[in-house]
Amino acid sequence: MAQSFGKAEKLKSRKWIEQIFAAGKAEKAFPVLAIFAPFEAKDEVAVKAGFSVSKRKMKRAVDRNLIKRRMREAYRLNKSKLKNVAEPGQTLGVMFIYMPSKALDFNSINQAFERLLEKLNKEQ
């Protein structure tokens, strides 16, 4: 599996995001919460991921963008741990939400993603 995070893998559909929050399951590995749900899709990708940082907790856009960059990089490096998470013809939509109100370093976010993706793998 290529270690890239291309356009096809990004969760951008507002309809999918609303459905994930309405009917998805959640897994937590501090400092990241993952909410996920499967979808019937014609895409070739097995997983579509989105990243969010609360504006209430992180006031400055610079800080929110920094955290989202760190989360995307941690996902990109560890996404190979997600194997067979979606059945053929389905795509797993995942929203990763950053919970603390202060910026943590990349290593702690990366370790959280390692634990979280293993949990997602076992869940499916």
Backbone torsions as a table, in degrees:
resi	resn	phi	psi	omega
1	MET	NA	130.6	-179.5
2	ALA	-68.0	142.7	179.0
3	GLN	-92.0	68.2	176.3
4	SER	-134.4	166.0	177.8
5	PHE	-131.3	82.3	-172.9
6	GLY	-83.5	179.0	-176.3
7	LYS	-60.5	-37.8	-177.5
8	ALA	-67.8	-23.3	-177.4
9	GLU	-89.2	-7.1	-176.6
10	LYS	-85.9	135.2	178.2
11	LEU	-86.8	108.6	-176.0
12	LYS	-123.3	-16.5	-176.2
13	SER	-69.4	119.4	179.6
14	ARG	-60.8	-36.2	179.3
15	LYS	-63.8	-44.6	178.8
16	TRP	-64.8	-43.1	-178.9
17	ILE	-61.9	-42.8	177.8
18	GLU	-63.0	-40.6	179.1
19	GLN	-67.5	-36.2	177.6
20	ILE	-62.0	-46.4	-179.3
21	PHE	-70.2	-29.1	-179.0
22	ALA	-78.3	-42.5	-170.9
23	ALA	-128.9	11.6	-176.4
24	GLY	-85.1	164.1	174.5
25	LYS	-95.6	160.6	-177.6
26	ALA	-126.7	145.6	172.0
27	GLU	-133.5	144.3	-177.2
28	LYS	-127.9	137.4	169.9
29	ALA	-143.1	104.0	-172.8
30	PHE	-50.5	130.3	13.5
31	PRO	-101.5	19.3	-174.0
32	VAL	-119.9	138.8	174.2
33	LEU	-113.5	133.2	178.3
34	ALA	-115.4	127.6	174.3
35	ILE	-115.5	128.8	-172.7
36	PHE	-140.3	154.1	177.1
37	ALA	-157.9	144.3	177.4
38	PRO	-83.5	151.9	179.6
39	PHE	-135.3	148.8	170.2
40	GLU	-77.1	121.9	-175.6
41	ALA	-144.5	155.3	178.0
42	LYS	-99.0	4.8	-179.2
43	ASP	-74.1	156.3	177.7
44	GLU	-83.0	-17.4	-176.5
45	VAL	-81.7	145.7	-179.0
46	ALA	-85.9	-27.5	-176.2
47	VAL	-135.4	132.7	171.6
48	LYS	-115.3	131.2	-174.4
49	ALA	-122.6	143.4	174.6
50	GLY	-129.4	156.3	-174.9
51	PHE	-131.4	139.0	-176.6
52	SER	-141.9	142.5	173.7
53	VAL	-131.1	129.7	-176.0
54	SER	-66.1	133.0	177.3
55	LYS	-71.6	-26.6	177.8
56	ARG	-67.3	-39.0	-176.4
57	LYS	-85.3	-37.1	178.7
58	MET	-113.6	100.8	-173.9
59	LYS	-68.7	-41.2	-173.9
60	ARG	-87.3	132.6	-179.4
61	ALA	-61.5	-32.7	178.9
62	VAL	-59.8	-43.2	179.7
63	ASP	-68.5	-41.8	178.4
64	ARG	-61.5	-43.5	-179.9
65	ASN	-66.3	-37.5	177.1
66	LEU	-61.1	-46.3	-179.9
67	ILE	-64.6	-42.9	179.3
68	LYS	-63.4	-38.0	176.1
69	ARG	-62.3	-43.5	179.1
70	ARG	-64.5	-39.8	179.4
71	MET	-67.1	-42.9	178.5
72	ARG	-62.6	-41.1	179.4
73	GLU	-66.0	-42.5	178.5
74	ALA	-63.4	-40.6	177.5
75	TYR	-63.7	-45.7	-177.9
76	ARG	-59.8	-40.1	-179.1
77	LEU	-73.6	-28.4	-173.6
78	ASN	-109.6	0.9	-174.4
79	LYS	-67.4	-15.8	177.9
80	SER	-66.7	-16.0	177.3
81	LYS	-73.1	-16.5	177.5
82	LEU	-85.5	104.0	-180.0
83	LYS	-123.2	132.8	177.0
84	ASN	52.5	42.4	-179.5
85	VAL	-82.6	-21.6	-179.8
86	ALA	-122.9	143.7	177.2
87	GLU	-73.1	160.8	177.8
88	PRO	-58.1	135.1	-178.3
89	GLY	86.4	-0.3	178.5
90	GLN	-121.4	154.5	175.1
91	THR	-126.1	136.3	177.7
92	LEU	-90.9	121.1	176.1
93	GLY	-96.1	127.7	-177.5
94	VAL	-129.4	130.3	172.0
95	MET	-109.2	124.8	177.0
96	PHE	-101.6	124.0	-176.2
97	ILE	-118.3	129.8	178.8
98	TYR	-86.0	128.6	-172.0
99	MET	-97.9	-40.5	-174.0
100	PRO	-68.2	166.5	-179.8
101	SER	-100.1	8.4	174.3
102	LYS	-132.0	154.1	-178.0
103	ALA	-77.3	127.2	175.6
104	LEU	-99.8	160.9	-178.9
105	ASP	-73.0	165.8	-176.4
106	PHE	-61.2	-38.1	-176.3
107	ASN	-61.3	-42.3	179.9
108	SER	-68.8	-36.1	177.3
109	ILE	-68.1	-41.2	179.6
110	ASN	-63.1	-43.5	178.0
111	GLN	-63.2	-38.5	177.6
112	ALA	-63.5	-40.8	178.8
113	PHE	-66.4	-36.9	176.9
114	GLU	-60.0	-48.0	179.3
115	ARG	-65.1	-42.4	-176.3
116	LEU	-66.4	-42.8	-179.9
117	LEU	-69.2	-31.5	173.1
118	GLU	-66.1	-40.9	177.0
119	LYS	-62.6	-42.7	179.1
120	LEU	-63.4	-38.6	178.8
121	ASN	-62.6	-41.4	179.1
122	LYS	-71.6	-33.9	-177.1
123	GLU	-65.3	-39.3	-175.7
124	GLN	-81.1	NA	NA
